[in-house]
Amino acid sequence: MTELCVADGGIRQLYARYIDAVWRKDADAFSMCFAENGEWKIAGMHMRGRAEIAGTIARLLGVYERVLLTVSPPVLEVGAGTAVGRVHCL
């Protein structure tokens, strides 16, 4: 249970930083929410790597005055020292 609590807290912090970066329109902070070789899929697009993610979010955020995200609780799979999670955003 402790592993689950630690993973849950870490993932909640990650998506709090993700939402904060979007709200502040900070593409660099947003891209740091992903591993160097991370992937981001949204609206039929599929970006790979921090540089591509940062460039895409910068372009997308430039179109909008404000963006508000609503997130669901994380769905986690925890075990053997690793955690994998999904969070649905609206």
C-alpha positions as CSV (number, residue, x, y, z in Angstrom):
1,M,0.0,0.0,0.0
2,T,2.9,2.4,0.7
3,E,4.2,2.0,-2.9
4,L,0.7,2.9,-4.2
5,C,0.5,6.0,-2.0
6,V,4.0,7.2,-3.0
7,A,3.2,6.6,-6.7
8,D,-0.2,8.3,-6.4
9,G,1.3,11.4,-4.7
10,G,4.1,11.6,-7.4
11,I,1.7,11.3,-10.3
12,R,-0.7,13.9,-8.8
13,Q,2.3,16.3,-8.5
14,L,3.2,15.6,-12.1
15,Y,-0.2,16.5,-13.5
16,A,-0.4,19.5,-11.1
17,R,2.8,20.7,-12.8
18,Y,1.4,19.9,-16.2
19,I,-1.8,21.9,-15.5
20,D,0.2,24.8,-14.0
21,A,2.5,24.9,-17.1
22,V,-0.5,25.0,-19.4
23,W,-2.2,27.7,-17.3
24,R,1.0,29.9,-17.3
25,K,1.6,29.1,-21.0
26,D,5.1,27.8,-20.2
27,A,6.0,25.4,-23.0
28,D,9.4,24.5,-21.4
29,A,7.9,23.7,-18.0
30,F,5.2,21.6,-19.9
31,S,7.8,19.6,-21.8
32,M,9.7,18.9,-18.5
33,C,6.6,16.8,-17.5
34,F,7.8,14.3,-20.0
35,A,10.8,12.0,-20.2
36,E,13.4,13.1,-22.8
37,N,12.0,10.4,-25.1
38,G,8.4,10.8,-23.9
39,E,5.4,10.8,-26.1
40,W,2.3,13.0,-26.1
41,K,-0.9,12.2,-28.0
42,I,-3.7,14.7,-28.3
43,A,-6.3,15.6,-30.9
44,G,-5.0,13.1,-33.4
45,M,-1.4,14.3,-33.1
46,H,1.5,12.2,-31.8
47,M,4.6,14.0,-30.6
48,R,7.8,12.3,-29.6
49,G,10.6,13.8,-27.4
50,R,10.7,16.9,-25.3
51,A,11.7,19.3,-28.1
52,E,8.8,18.3,-30.3
53,I,6.4,18.4,-27.4
54,A,7.6,21.9,-26.3
55,G,7.3,23.2,-29.9
56,T,3.8,21.9,-30.4
57,I,2.4,23.1,-27.0
58,A,4.0,26.5,-27.6
59,R,2.1,26.8,-31.0
60,L,-1.2,25.5,-29.5
61,L,-1.0,27.8,-26.5
62,G,-0.3,30.8,-28.7
63,V,-3.8,30.4,-30.2
64,Y,-5.7,30.7,-26.9
65,E,-6.0,33.4,-24.3
66,R,-6.6,30.9,-21.4
67,V,-6.8,27.1,-21.2
68,L,-8.4,25.3,-18.3
69,L,-7.9,21.6,-17.8
70,T,-9.9,19.2,-15.6
71,V,-8.3,15.9,-14.7
72,S,-9.6,12.7,-13.3
73,P,-7.9,10.8,-10.5
74,P,-4.9,8.7,-11.8
75,V,-5.4,5.1,-12.7
76,L,-2.3,3.3,-11.4
77,E,-0.5,0.0,-11.8
78,V,2.2,-0.3,-9.1
79,G,4.6,-3.1,-8.5
80,A,8.2,-4.2,-8.5
81,G,9.4,-0.6,-7.9
82,T,7.7,0.9,-10.9
83,A,4.4,2.7,-11.5
84,V,2.5,3.3,-14.7
85,G,-0.5,5.6,-14.7
86,R,-3.1,7.2,-16.9
87,V,-4.9,10.4,-16.3
88,H,-7.9,11.5,-18.4
89,C,-8.0,15.3,-19.1
90,L,-10.9,17.4,-20.3
